[in-house]
Amino acid sequence: MQGIALVAVMWMIAALSLIATSLIAATRPELRAVAQQRDALVAAATGDAAIALALQDLVRKDALPALFQERTEWVDGQPVRVSVTPITGLVDVAHAPESLLAALFSVAGGIGGQEASMLAARIVAARSAADPQAREALLVVEDLLRPGGIDYPLYAKISPLITAGEGSGDGKVNPLAAPARVLQVLAGGNGALAAGFIAARESRGRLADTTVFPGALTGNAVSPLLRIEAFVPAGDVVLRWSRSVDIRQASPSGAPWSVYRSESTPMPPDVTDDSH
């Protein structure tokens, strides 16, 4: 009898072990999902804090940033890369000339030159149609996704480089304010030309020679509107935490700036570098 009881106990222990193993396996995806959600929330709070620190410093200087800049903000002992892009350093799809849109789609979007030119022509025709009822104003960048516009894979590639109706109104880009990928667009994909200008901008600041880029695409406008982005590791990705800010307009909450657009995008760690 003792032998039978021992065998029964061993079978019970084996059964309980199987049940425990099954429960662990079943809860593992839930635990992973909770961990990912926690990482995302921490990254969002860290990104917001880093952007707020950068804004406090910019407001304290009481001058409109004229140059694209990258900086490091420390949040709870963690370094966070933050980029500050004056809105005039981005491509304003609501007003950009056809040649600039074609370069944007070709260089940044990676589509063929002829296809890029046709797409640019179609967008310019739609936004400038003589019949007001047929005209398709680009009020926000997502309007590019309307039927007859661009597909989402192309939009995802160019969205960090564009704005809609927030620039100087002439559709031109200020190279002093532009990030590296926009400079490559202005250079028609000539990486050496873009890199040379970046080096000149770092050493000479506002005195850098912007005439190395086509004059039809470039201007010198400044604006109180900024796009500030924080890049925060969150698990296996880096969260691009973006805020579009009017640095001269106080918000109802009492902050000396107002945020009029927010966006977050998970990115692979190897594509987040946009050296200035």
N, C-alpha and C positions, 0 to 999 in steps of 0.2 A: 504493500500500500504506500509506504514511504517513497518507493521508487516512482510509482504512478503519480503521486502528488508532486514530486520534484519535476517530473516531465511536464506536468500541467502548468506548474509555475514558470518553467522555462518557456513554454509555448505562449503563456500570457505576457511574459517580458518581451518576447520577440514581436508579438502582435502590437504591444504598446510602442515598441521602438519603431515599427513600421508606421503606426499612426502619427507618432511625433515627427518622423522624417517627412511624411506627406504634408503635415501642417506647416512645417518649416518651408518646404518647397512651394506650398500654396501662398504663403505670406511674403515670400522673398520679392516677387514683383511689386507687391504693395509697398513694402519697405523701400524698394528702389525708387518707386514713384514719389513717395513721401520725401526721400532724400533729395531727389531732383527738384521738387517743389521748394524745399527749404533752401537749396543752393540758389535757385532763381530769385527767391525773396531777399536773401542776403545780398546777392549781386545787385538787385534793383535798389535796395537801400544804400549800398555802398556807392553805386553810380550816382544816385541823387545827391548824396553827401559830397562827393568829389566835384560835381557840377556846381553845387552851392558854394563850395570853397573857392572855385575859380571865379564865379560871378562876384563874390564879395571882394576879391582882389581887383577885378576889373572896375567895379563901381568905385572902389576906394581911389583908384588912379584918376577917375573923372575925365577920361578921354576915350574917344571912340577908337577901338582897336582897328588899325588899318592893315595889319599884317596877319596872315595865317600863323598860328602858333600852336606848338605842342608843349605841354607842361606835365609835371607829375604832382599829383595831390596825394597827401597821406591821410588815409582814413582808418582809424583804429589800428595803426601800425602797418597798414598794407599800402604799398604804392599803387596808384591808379593812374593810367595814362589818360590824359584829357586833351582833346583838340578843340581849338576855338577858331571857327571859320566865319568871318564876316560874310553876310549873305551875298554880297557882290562878288564873292569868289566862287560862287556856284553858277551853274548853267540855268538860266531862267527860261524854262520851256514855253512859257506864255508869250515871250517876246524875242527869244533867241533867233538870229538869222538862220536861214535854211542851211548854210554851209556849216554853221556851228553845230546844229542838230545832227547833220550827217556825220560830222567828225565824232560827236558824242556816241552815236549808235555804232559807228565803225570801230573806233579806238576802245571805248569803254565797254560797249556792248558786244564787241567781237563778231559782228555780222559783216557780210561782204560789202564792198564799197558801193556797188550798184544798188543793192537792196537797201543799204543805209540811205543813199540819196533819194530813192523813191519814197521811203518811209518819211524822211524829213519833208519832202515836197508835199506829201499827203497831209501831214500835220499842219504845215503852214497854210495850205489851202483851206483846211477845215476851220482854223481859228481866224482866218481873215476873209471868209466868204462875204460877197457883196450883200447877199440876202441875210439880214439879221436873224431870221428864223432858222436859217441853215448854218449859221455860224456856231462853232463849238468852242466856247471860251474855256481856257484851262485855268480853273480857279484853284485847284489843288493838284498836286502831282499825280494822285490816283486817277485823275481824269484821263490820263494817257491810256488807261486800261479799258476805256469805253470801246464798244464795237468800232472797228476801223482804225483803232489805235495800235498799241503794241501788246505783245503777249507778256505773261508774267515773268518767264525766265529772263527776258531782256529788261523788264522793269526792275527786277531784283538786282541786276548788275549795275544799273545806272542810278537807282534811287538815292544812294548816298551823295551823289554829285549834283543833284538838281533841286530846283525850287520852282514855284509857279506864282508869278506876279508879285514877288517880294523884292525883286532887285531894283535897279535904277530906272527901269522902264524902257531902256533902249536895247535890252537883250545882250549887252556886252559884259564880259567878265573882267574883273580887276585882277591881273596876275599876282599882284602883291598880296591879295587876300585868298588866293586859290590854293587848295591842297594839291599834293603831287599828282593825283590821278586826273584832276581837271587840267593841270598844266600839260600833261601828256596829251590830252584832247586838243588843247590850243596848239600844241606842237605837231599835231597830225600824226601822233604816234612816235615821234622822234624822242626816244628816251634820253639820249645824250643832251639834246637841247633843253629838255625839262630839267634834267639834273644840273646842268650848268647854271640855269637861272636860279634854282633852289640854292646852290652854293653862293651865288651873287647876292641873293636876298638875305641869306644868313650873315654875310659879311658886311653888306652895304645898307641893309634895311630898305627904307623908302627910296633910296637912290639907285636901287637896282634897275637895270635897263630893261624896261618892259617892251621895247620896240623889237625885241628878238621874235615876238609873236605877231601874227597878222593884225594890222591895225583895225581891220573891219570887224574883228572879233573881240577886241580888248578896249577897256575904258579905265577910268581912274576914280570912279564913284566910291564914296564911303557911305555907311549906313549904321544906324543904331541897332539893326537887326543882326543877330548872331545865331549860328548853329553850334551848339556846344555838345560834344560827344565824350562819353566816358566808356572805356573798354575794360570790362571786369570779368575775370575768369569765373565760370559757373559750371563746375563739373568738367565734362569733356568739351565744352564750347566756351567761347568768349562772348559775353553779352555786350552788344553795342547799344548803349543807353543814350538816346539823342533828345535834346531839348532845343526848340527854336524859341529865341528870347528877344524881347525888345528891352534893351538895357536902359533906355531912358523913360520907360513907362512903368510906374509903380503898379503893383497888383492890389486887388481888394484885401488880400491877406496882410498887407503892410510891407511886403518885400519891395525893395527899390527897383525891381525889374518885374516883367510879366512874361509868363510862358504861354505861348499861343499854339504850340504843337509839341506833342510828345510821341516818341516812337522807340521801340526796343526790338532788336533783331539778334538772334543767336548766329554766331559766325564761327567757322573753324579757326583755331588759333593761328594758322599759317597765312590767313588772308586779312588780318586786321592791321597790319603795319602800313601806314601811309606817311612815310617820312616827309617832313617839310624841308 
